[in-house]
Amino acid sequence: MKVVIALIVLCVTLCYTRSALASTHELDVAGTRIRVEVEDGAFRGGAHPIVEWVTRSAQIVAHYYNRFPTSSLRLRVIAADGDGVRSGKTWGYNGGFIRIQVGREVTEEQLHNDWVLVHDAARPCLLAADRDRLLTQAGAHAVGGVLALPAIDTLKRADAQHSIEETVDRTALWRAQTPQMFRYGPLCEALDRAIAAKRFPTDEAQALEWTGAHPLLVEGSPANLKITHTADLLFAAALLGPRNTP
């Protein structure tokens, strides 16, 4: 019993000490309080570049949703050996909690140019194979890329009265999906330019297209449907059901 109590005290002490060594930065993004915890002295460039990176990312999320999707968020940045941005994990706890690993030697340039994937929450049926194909192919492209499907239906252009004006050649047409994968810095700059010009892209790729960039189209799957209508929930349930079967 004494051993158990001693272990509990030790764990509490270690947790308290670890927390005490982390500097806390309070952000306000679109009315949401974001608490960023960064280990003191753990990063070569200090905490400021990391906090700026988090702030910019949160602002993009808030702009996309026209609000920040949680009432509060706690984000802890853990130092790892080496450089670059590593993996992370998110919990829906008390508003939200994110833990992400960043290399101790990370540079501002790496934070600026790290790959990011933007995914639509209305697409819950993404296949792992599609995700991996996007990571491989877009990661080897100068700009990045998007999952997409070649148009297979006959396409009609309509007038305001829904009368057919013409049949559109579908040969080179694709239907864009998500995730969409781009470098963090160029994506932020493209979105900033679009907003400043009062232009509102329908997806991230379009914002980059307006800068003259040409993202890659990576063929996805019809399973990666977008829930838009009530019937789509039935299709999604049918697709997700078998994945939950042992």
Secondary structure by P-SEA (a helix, b strand, c coil): caaaaaaaaaaaaaaaaaaaabbbbbbbcccbbbbbbbccccccccaaaaaaaaaaaaaaaaaaaccccccbbbbbbbbbcccccccccccccccbbbbbbbbccccaaaaaccbbbbbbcccccccaaaaaaaaaaaaaccccbbbbbccccbbbbbccccccccccccccbbbbbccbbbbaaaaaaaaaaaaaaccccccaaaaaaaabbbbbbbbbbccccccccaaaaaaaaaaacccccc
